């Protein structure tokens, strides 16, 4: 079967593989100091405008909601704990940041599952011809 296919490099790239790797990196980094950075990398990887679906907008809106939720929790806790030591306040702030990143990870994981982006398998595309400008 020798098809004459003209597909660009990006057409041949299966972004699901990249998303799988980023999701796995987050799972592997749970409980380590690298977890927040891995989630930020996942956000960057998934935030794109796909045909018929603006994932960047959807993810950004959800992150804003979650950030507001944790900001409210922080402000409520801080008002009740004004006399706590600085290190206790920083520890709680770090804990809330970790919780935020866990919620973002869960949201993106569920979003990918909902959009069927977590299914393995891809169609192999044979080498195409260079498209002229």
PyMOL commands that set and color helices and strands:
alter all, ss='L'
color gray80, all
select helices_A, chain A and resi 9-12+15-29+35-46+55-80+86-114
alter helices_A, ss='H'
color red, helices_A
select strands_A, chain A and resi 49-50+53-54
alter strands_A, ss='S'
color yellow, strands_A
deselect
rebuild
show_as cartoon
